[in-house]
Amino acid sequence: MGKHSHTLKALREIALAYGVGEQPDLAAMARDLGAVIHRNGALPMTAVSRLSKPQTGLSRWLLAERNKPGISVLVMAWPPNHHTPVHDHGGLWGLELALHGALEVESYERDPATDSLRSRGRDWLGPGDATWFDGGEQYAHRCRNLSRHETALTLHVYGGNLAEYFTYERAEQADRWLAQPQRAVIAGPLLA
């Protein structure tokens, strides 16, 4: 992987350096992570080709993890046109950065008392672009690979281990959403 292994190492080091405290400076983390991609170019699929197996669906690969303070750094491979259901992040803060391809992120504000979700807008991420969210129960989103033909790669940094989260689907009442508990699955470690 050569140069691209160096890029993944640089991304891992930046995420771990910024990922301190209960609420790190996610804007600064996004700026520095994005600068690596803008400087080195998008991570080509050949650099991490083993991650892209369209028949397996979305896959999550662990790049780094630390317990105190808690942080996990993952690379995700998004098959063509794959989308997630609306989901939360178990109360963790998080940052998502496009490495290859393009991702749409539709954000929602969740009212824990009424189980209603209100759209907060959409972001479109190309290589080096990021979006982030603070910790808490109010944030949820849905993500989609915008390509119909290519796998997209993204870097995800979370303020802890995202082992459990909820997905949301509309109930028969238009303003209500049903929460379903989920367990996050890691495909394996990604060595850089």
ChimeraX commands (.cxc) that place a marker at each C-alpha (Angstrom):
marker #1 position 0.00,0.00,0.00 radius 0.5
marker #1 position 3.02,2.30,0.34 radius 0.5
marker #1 position 1.94,5.94,0.15 radius 0.5
marker #1 position -1.65,5.04,1.03 radius 0.5
marker #1 position -0.58,3.14,4.14 radius 0.5
marker #1 position 1.22,6.34,5.16 radius 0.5
marker #1 position -2.02,8.28,4.53 radius 0.5
marker #1 position -4.01,5.92,6.76 radius 0.5
marker #1 position -1.35,6.20,9.49 radius 0.5
marker #1 position -1.50,10.01,9.29 radius 0.5
marker #1 position -5.30,9.96,9.54 radius 0.5
marker #1 position -5.15,7.60,12.54 radius 0.5
marker #1 position -2.56,9.78,14.34 radius 0.5
marker #1 position -4.58,12.98,13.77 radius 0.5
marker #1 position -7.81,11.38,15.02 radius 0.5
marker #1 position -6.11,10.03,18.16 radius 0.5
marker #1 position -4.36,13.36,18.84 radius 0.5
marker #1 position -7.60,15.36,18.61 radius 0.5
marker #1 position -9.82,12.72,20.22 radius 0.5
marker #1 position -9.23,13.79,23.80 radius 0.5
marker #1 position -11.69,15.18,26.29 radius 0.5
marker #1 position -15.42,14.79,26.49 radius 0.5
marker #1 position -16.03,17.04,23.46 radius 0.5
marker #1 position -12.94,17.56,21.28 radius 0.5
marker #1 position -12.58,20.28,18.65 radius 0.5
marker #1 position -14.23,18.37,15.79 radius 0.5
marker #1 position -13.91,21.29,13.36 radius 0.5
marker #1 position -10.12,21.33,13.81 radius 0.5
marker #1 position -9.99,17.53,13.54 radius 0.5
marker #1 position -12.00,17.67,10.29 radius 0.5
marker #1 position -9.73,20.40,8.90 radius 0.5
marker #1 position -6.54,18.44,9.59 radius 0.5
marker #1 position -7.95,15.09,8.42 radius 0.5
marker #1 position -9.28,16.71,5.24 radius 0.5
marker #1 position -5.91,18.37,4.59 radius 0.5
marker #1 position -4.26,14.93,4.46 radius 0.5
marker #1 position -6.69,13.77,1.77 radius 0.5
marker #1 position -6.48,17.05,-0.16 radius 0.5
marker #1 position -2.67,16.92,-0.04 radius 0.5
marker #1 position -2.29,13.21,-0.90 radius 0.5
marker #1 position -5.36,12.77,-3.10 radius 0.5
marker #1 position -8.36,10.52,-2.56 radius 0.5
marker #1 position -7.55,7.07,-1.29 radius 0.5
marker #1 position -7.93,4.80,-4.34 radius 0.5
marker #1 position -9.85,1.57,-4.00 radius 0.5
marker #1 position -6.70,-0.37,-4.90 radius 0.5
marker #1 position -5.19,0.82,-1.61 radius 0.5
marker #1 position -7.84,-1.02,0.38 radius 0.5
marker #1 position -9.33,-3.35,-2.23 radius 0.5
marker #1 position -10.06,-6.09,0.31 radius 0.5
marker #1 position -12.64,-3.78,1.91 radius 0.5
marker #1 position -14.76,-3.58,-1.21 radius 0.5
marker #1 position -16.82,-6.71,-1.59 radius 0.5
marker #1 position -20.21,-5.55,-2.87 radius 0.5
marker #1 position -21.93,-8.83,-2.01 radius 0.5
marker #1 position -21.24,-8.32,1.71 radius 0.5
marker #1 position -22.94,-4.92,2.08 radius 0.5
marker #1 position -21.57,-2.14,4.27 radius 0.5
marker #1 position -18.39,-3.16,6.07 radius 0.5
marker #1 position -16.65,-1.52,9.02 radius 0.5
marker #1 position -12.90,-1.96,9.60 radius 0.5
marker #1 position -11.15,-0.90,12.81 radius 0.5
marker #1 position -8.16,1.38,12.21 radius 0.5
marker #1 position -7.52,2.38,15.86 radius 0.5
marker #1 position -9.07,2.21,19.30 radius 0.5
marker #1 position -8.27,3.68,22.71 radius 0.5
marker #1 position -10.11,3.35,26.02 radius 0.5
marker #1 position -9.04,6.42,28.04 radius 0.5
marker #1 position -10.22,8.71,26.71 radius 0.5
marker #1 position -12.50,6.54,24.59 radius 0.5
marker #1 position -12.13,6.79,20.83 radius 0.5
marker #1 position -12.51,4.49,17.85 radius 0.5
marker #1 position -11.34,5.12,14.29 radius 0.5
marker #1 position -12.93,3.07,11.50 radius 0.5
marker #1 position -12.84,2.87,7.73 radius 0.5
marker #1 position -16.17,1.96,6.14 radius 0.5
marker #1 position -16.72,0.55,2.66 radius 0.5
marker #1 position -20.07,1.50,1.10 radius 0.5
marker #1 position -21.25,-0.65,-1.82 radius 0.5
marker #1 position -22.72,1.23,-4.79 radius 0.5
marker #1 position -25.97,3.05,-3.91 radius 0.5
marker #1 position -25.97,1.55,-0.39 radius 0.5
marker #1 position -27.83,3.54,2.25 radius 0.5
marker #1 position -28.31,3.14,5.97 radius 0.5
marker #1 position -31.56,3.49,7.85 radius 0.5
marker #1 position -31.87,6.56,10.06 radius 0.5
marker #1 position -29.70,5.76,13.09 radius 0.5
marker #1 position -28.10,7.32,16.15 radius 0.5
marker #1 position -24.61,6.79,17.57 radius 0.5
marker #1 position -25.33,5.62,21.08 radius 0.5
marker #1 position -24.83,9.14,22.48 radius 0.5
marker #1 position -21.23,9.39,21.19 radius 0.5
marker #1 position -19.77,12.37,19.34 radius 0.5
marker #1 position -18.56,11.57,15.85 radius 0.5
marker #1 position -16.91,12.71,12.64 radius 0.5
marker #1 position -17.22,11.25,9.13 radius 0.5
marker #1 position -14.76,12.01,6.32 radius 0.5
marker #1 position -14.97,10.87,2.69 radius 0.5
marker #1 position -11.81,9.07,1.50 radius 0.5
marker #1 position -13.01,7.85,-1.91 radius 0.5
marker #1 position -16.28,8.46,-3.72 radius 0.5
marker #1 position -19.17,10.57,-2.46 radius 0.5
marker #1 position -21.53,10.22,0.47 radius 0.5
marker #1 position -24.81,11.97,1.28 radius 0.5
marker #1 position -25.53,12.54,4.98 radius 0.5
marker #1 position -29.08,13.49,5.94 radius 0.5
marker #1 position -29.20,14.74,9.56 radius 0.5
marker #1 position -32.09,14.65,12.02 radius 0.5
marker #1 position -32.78,16.10,15.45 radius 0.5
marker #1 position -34.40,13.54,17.72 radius 0.5
marker #1 position -36.78,14.36,20.56 radius 0.5
marker #1 position -36.22,11.53,23.10 radius 0.5
marker #1 position -39.47,12.37,24.91 radius 0.5
marker #1 position -41.75,12.03,21.85 radius 0.5
marker #1 position -39.67,9.77,19.55 radius 0.5
marker #1 position -40.10,12.30,16.76 radius 0.5
marker #1 position -37.38,13.23,14.26 radius 0.5
marker #1 position -37.02,16.59,12.53 radius 0.5
marker #1 position -34.85,16.97,9.43 radius 0.5
marker #1 position -31.84,19.26,9.93 radius 0.5
marker #1 position -30.54,19.18,6.35 radius 0.5
marker #1 position -28.13,17.29,4.14 radius 0.5
marker #1 position -24.41,17.31,3.52 radius 0.5
marker #1 position -22.68,15.92,0.44 radius 0.5
marker #1 position -19.14,14.73,1.06 radius 0.5
marker #1 position -16.45,14.20,-1.56 radius 0.5
marker #1 position -12.85,13.15,-0.85 radius 0.5
marker #1 position -11.48,15.22,2.04 radius 0.5
marker #1 position -14.89,16.61,3.09 radius 0.5
marker #1 position -16.22,15.92,6.59 radius 0.5
marker #1 position -19.27,16.34,8.76 radius 0.5
marker #1 position -19.47,15.91,12.52 radius 0.5
marker #1 position -21.90,15.81,15.43 radius 0.5
marker #1 position -21.78,16.35,19.18 radius 0.5
marker #1 position -22.51,13.59,21.67 radius 0.5
marker #1 position -26.01,13.16,23.04 radius 0.5
marker #1 position -29.30,11.49,22.32 radius 0.5
marker #1 position -30.62,14.20,19.98 radius 0.5
marker #1 position -28.60,13.44,16.84 radius 0.5
marker #1 position -29.47,10.85,14.18 radius 0.5
marker #1 position -28.70,10.57,10.49 radius 0.5
marker #1 position -28.94,8.44,7.37 radius 0.5
marker #1 position -26.03,8.01,4.93 radius 0.5
marker #1 position -25.95,6.97,1.26 radius 0.5
marker #1 position -23.22,6.21,-1.26 radius 0.5
marker #1 position -24.08,8.49,-4.17 radius 0.5
marker #1 position -22.48,6.25,-6.81 radius 0.5
marker #1 position -24.47,3.57,-8.58 radius 0.5
marker #1 position -21.27,1.82,-9.71 radius 0.5
marker #1 position -18.38,2.44,-7.30 radius 0.5
marker #1 position -17.69,1.59,-3.68 radius 0.5
marker #1 position -17.18,4.64,-1.46 radius 0.5
marker #1 position -14.75,4.75,1.47 radius 0.5
marker #1 position -15.17,6.88,4.58 radius 0.5
marker #1 position -13.25,7.44,7.80 radius 0.5
marker #1 position -15.34,7.51,11.00 radius 0.5
marker #1 position -14.08,8.76,14.35 radius 0.5
marker #1 position -16.26,8.24,17.42 radius 0.5
marker #1 position -15.88,9.29,21.05 radius 0.5
marker #1 position -15.83,5.68,22.28 radius 0.5
marker #1 position -16.76,2.23,21.08 radius 0.5
marker #1 position -19.95,2.31,19.03 radius 0.5
marker #1 position -21.09,-1.17,20.03 radius 0.5
marker #1 position -24.82,-0.47,20.30 radius 0.5
marker #1 position -27.10,2.06,18.66 radius 0.5
marker #1 position -30.69,2.45,17.45 radius 0.5
marker #1 position -32.16,2.54,13.96 radius 0.5
marker #1 position -35.41,4.42,13.37 radius 0.5
marker #1 position -38.27,3.75,10.99 radius 0.5
marker #1 position -41.47,5.69,10.54 radius 0.5
marker #1 position -44.46,4.47,12.50 radius 0.5
marker #1 position -47.97,4.59,11.10 radius 0.5
marker #1 position -48.35,7.98,12.78 radius 0.5
marker #1 position -46.35,10.30,10.53 radius 0.5
marker #1 position -44.60,12.16,13.38 radius 0.5
marker #1 position -43.56,9.02,15.31 radius 0.5
marker #1 position -40.54,6.81,14.72 radius 0.5
marker #1 position -39.95,3.30,16.02 radius 0.5
marker #1 position -36.53,2.64,17.56 radius 0.5
marker #1 position -34.90,-0.75,17.02 radius 0.5
marker #1 position -31.75,-1.69,18.99 radius 0.5
marker #1 position -28.74,-2.73,16.88 radius 0.5
marker #1 position -25.25,-4.09,17.51 radius 0.5
marker #1 position -22.37,-2.74,15.48 radius 0.5
marker #1 position -20.28,-5.34,13.67 radius 0.5
marker #1 position -16.59,-4.86,12.88 radius 0.5
marker #1 position -15.36,-6.86,9.87 radius 0.5
marker #1 position -11.81,-6.89,11.25 radius 0.5
marker #1 position -8.74,-4.80,11.93 radius 0.5
marker #1 position -7.28,-2.57,9.22 radius 0.5
marker #1 position -3.52,-2.43,9.56 radius 0.5
marker #1 position -1.80,0.71,8.40 radius 0.5
marker link #1:1,2 radius 0.2
marker link #1:2,3 radius 0.2
marker link #1:3,4 radius 0.2
marker link #1:4,5 radius 0.2
marker link #1:5,6 radius 0.2
marker link #1:6,7 radius 0.2
marker link #1:7,8 radius 0.2
marker link #1:8,9 radius 0.2
marker link #1:9,10 radius 0.2
marker link #1:10,11 radius 0.2
marker link #1:11,12 radius 0.2
marker link #1:12,13 radius 0.2
marker link #1:13,14 radius 0.2
marker link #1:14,15 radius 0.2
marker link #1:15,16 radius 0.2
marker link #1:16,17 radius 0.2
marker link #1:17,18 radius 0.2
marker link #1:18,19 radius 0.2
marker link #1:19,20 radius 0.2
marker link #1:20,21 radius 0.2
marker link #1:21,22 radius 0.2
marker link #1:22,23 radius 0.2
marker link #1:23,24 radius 0.2
marker link #1:24,25 radius 0.2
marker link #1:25,26 radius 0.2
marker link #1:26,27 radius 0.2
marker link #1:27,28 radius 0.2
marker link #1:28,29 radius 0.2
marker link #1:29,30 radius 0.2
marker link #1:30,31 radius 0.2
marker link #1:31,32 radius 0.2
marker link #1:32,33 radius 0.2
marker link #1:33,34 radius 0.2
marker link #1:34,35 radius 0.2
marker link #1:35,36 radius 0.2
marker link #1:36,37 radius 0.2
marker link #1:37,38 radius 0.2
marker link #1:38,39 radius 0.2
marker link #1:39,40 radius 0.2
marker link #1:40,41 radius 0.2
marker link #1:41,42 radius 0.2
marker link #1:42,43 radius 0.2
marker link #1:43,44 radius 0.2
marker link #1:44,45 radius 0.2
marker link #1:45,46 radius 0.2
marker link #1:46,47 radius 0.2
marker link #1:47,48 radius 0.2
marker link #1:48,49 radius 0.2
marker link #1:49,50 radius 0.2
marker link #1:50,51 radius 0.2
marker link #1:51,52 radius 0.2
marker link #1:52,53 radius 0.2
marker link #1:53,54 radius 0.2
marker link #1:54,55 radius 0.2
marker link #1:55,56 radius 0.2
marker link #1:56,57 radius 0.2
marker link #1:57,58 radius 0.2
marker link #1:58,59 radius 0.2
marker link #1:59,60 radius 0.2
marker link #1:60,61 radius 0.2
marker link #1:61,62 radius 0.2
marker link #1:62,63 radius 0.2
marker link #1:63,64 radius 0.2
marker link #1:64,65 radius 0.2
marker link #1:65,66 radius 0.2
marker link #1:66,67 radius 0.2
marker link #1:67,68 radius 0.2
marker link #1:68,69 radius 0.2
marker link #1:69,70 radius 0.2
marker link #1:70,71 radius 0.2
marker link #1:71,72 radius 0.2
marker link #1:72,73 radius 0.2
marker link #1:73,74 radius 0.2
marker link #1:74,75 radius 0.2
marker link #1:75,76 radius 0.2
marker link #1:76,77 radius 0.2
marker link #1:77,78 radius 0.2
marker link #1:78,79 radius 0.2
marker link #1:79,80 radius 0.2
marker link #1:80,81 radius 0.2
marker link #1:81,82 radius 0.2
marker link #1:82,83 radius 0.2
marker link #1:83,84 radius 0.2
marker link #1:84,85 radius 0.2
marker link #1:85,86 radius 0.2
marker link #1:86,87 radius 0.2
marker link #1:87,88 radius 0.2
marker link #1:88,89 radius 0.2
marker link #1:89,90 radius 0.2
marker link #1:90,91 radius 0.2
marker link #1:91,92 radius 0.2
marker link #1:92,93 radius 0.2
marker link #1:93,94 radius 0.2
marker link #1:94,95 radius 0.2
marker link #1:95,96 radius 0.2
marker link #1:96,97 radius 0.2
marker link #1:97,98 radius 0.2
marker link #1:98,99 radius 0.2
marker link #1:99,100 radius 0.2
marker link #1:100,101 radius 0.2
marker link #1:101,102 radius 0.2
marker link #1:102,103 radius 0.2
marker link #1:103,104 radius 0.2
marker link #1:104,105 radius 0.2
marker link #1:105,106 radius 0.2
marker link #1:106,107 radius 0.2
marker link #1:107,108 radius 0.2
marker link #1:108,109 radius 0.2
marker link #1:109,110 radius 0.2
marker link #1:110,111 radius 0.2
marker link #1:111,112 radius 0.2
marker link #1:112,113 radius 0.2
marker link #1:113,114 radius 0.2
marker link #1:114,115 radius 0.2
marker link #1:115,116 radius 0.2
marker link #1:116,117 radius 0.2
marker link #1:117,118 radius 0.2
marker link #1:118,119 radius 0.2
marker link #1:119,120 radius 0.2
marker link #1:120,121 radius 0.2
marker link #1:121,122 radius 0.2
marker link #1:122,123 radius 0.2
marker link #1:123,124 radius 0.2
marker link #1:124,125 radius 0.2
marker link #1:125,126 radius 0.2
marker link #1:126,127 radius 0.2
marker link #1:127,128 radius 0.2
marker link #1:128,129 radius 0.2
marker link #1:129,130 radius 0.2
marker link #1:130,131 radius 0.2
marker link #1:131,132 radius 0.2
marker link #1:132,133 radius 0.2
marker link #1:133,134 radius 0.2
marker link #1:134,135 radius 0.2
marker link #1:135,136 radius 0.2
marker link #1:136,137 radius 0.2
marker link #1:137,138 radius 0.2
marker link #1:138,139 radius 0.2
marker link #1:139,140 radius 0.2
marker link #1:140,141 radius 0.2
marker link #1:141,142 radius 0.2
marker link #1:142,143 radius 0.2
marker link #1:143,144 radius 0.2
marker link #1:144,145 radius 0.2
marker link #1:145,146 radius 0.2
marker link #1:146,147 radius 0.2
marker link #1:147,148 radius 0.2
marker link #1:148,149 radius 0.2
marker link #1:149,150 radius 0.2
marker link #1:150,151 radius 0.2
marker link #1:151,152 radius 0.2
marker link #1:152,153 radius 0.2
marker link #1:153,154 radius 0.2
marker link #1:154,155 radius 0.2
marker link #1:155,156 radius 0.2
marker link #1:156,157 radius 0.2
marker link #1:157,158 radius 0.2
marker link #1:158,159 radius 0.2
marker link #1:159,160 radius 0.2
marker link #1:160,161 radius 0.2
marker link #1:161,162 radius 0.2
marker link #1:162,163 radius 0.2
marker link #1:163,164 radius 0.2
marker link #1:164,165 radius 0.2
marker link #1:165,166 radius 0.2
marker link #1:166,167 radius 0.2
marker link #1:167,168 radius 0.2
marker link #1:168,169 radius 0.2
marker link #1:169,170 radius 0.2
marker link #1:170,171 radius 0.2
marker link #1:171,172 radius 0.2
marker link #1:172,173 radius 0.2
marker link #1:173,174 radius 0.2
marker link #1:174,175 radius 0.2
marker link #1:175,176 radius 0.2
marker link #1:176,177 radius 0.2
marker link #1:177,178 radius 0.2
marker link #1:178,179 radius 0.2
marker link #1:179,180 radius 0.2
marker link #1:180,181 radius 0.2
marker link #1:181,182 radius 0.2
marker link #1:182,183 radius 0.2
marker link #1:183,184 radius 0.2
marker link #1:184,185 radius 0.2
marker link #1:185,186 radius 0.2
marker link #1:186,187 radius 0.2
marker link #1:187,188 radius 0.2
marker link #1:188,189 radius 0.2
marker link #1:189,190 radius 0.2
marker link #1:190,191 radius 0.2
marker link #1:191,192 radius 0.2
view
